[in-house]
Amino acid sequence: MQQILNFIFKNSILLLFLLLLGISLTLTIQSHAYHKSMTISSANAVSGYVYGQVNNVEEYLHLKTENEKLADENARLKKLLFNTKDTLDLATVTIPNAVGSFNVIQSKIISNSYNRHKNYLTINSGAKDGIKPDMGVVSDLGVVGIVENVSPGYATLISVLNLKFKLAAKIKKNGHYGFLVWNGKNAGYTQLTDVPRLAKVDKGDTIVTGGRSDIFPENIPIGTIDKVYIDNETNYYTLDVRLFNDMTSLGHVYVIENKDREEIIQLEAATKNE
């Protein structure tokens, strides 16, 4: 308290001047409309700037929540998409219930390897979220991998960059099939093998899932043809496919559950045993 009083006594002249200046400015502003409007305008500009900066900070702090909301919304939209028949103009014959019943679970990559021959990813969803082995996993850009092992809260995936990965895929424009595999050389490319020589293939053609799998819905993007080779042993085409996904940088992903998968597996097993 004594220090405050000492400060006031020591600076009494300056404080008196500031007080009188404040009073005079207040009286001037209140008695002149122009000064009053300019003061209000300046105050609004300052307060608007401050509120804007505060709002920007608040939006930044809520980005994680907003990203989670967007990912959940994408999961709902993908569920609708995967359960909608292809809109391409196909044959006029309609086969009831030809489209599988797919559910989509939003998740996130928390661990990712891409510089080995057998690469795996880990997601932060597990059995308690409905994740099971052999579910397909995609991102907004295309195929990521297949669930292999599951714990209550997490799951590991076989990446498309894994020598064990194999998936039936097709050239979108003409429907010719092959097997999507990885030769272990480049993290940006996979290979589509066993494509028949009668297929018309061009650089830039899109490769998609083929629908012959009970794991992925049909027509999920994979990548585009970059190079075309002829396998001397099989006399089939082998295509280098440039992936849509950057497999070295993955975030939110979507796990696809085919609710009809168990029924399909049981039926096929019974047929083989006959």
Summary of the structure (lengths in Angstrom):
residues: 274
radius of gyration: 31.6
end to end distance: 99.0
largest distance: 107.7
contacts: 752
relative contact order: 0.12
helix: 34%
strand: 30%
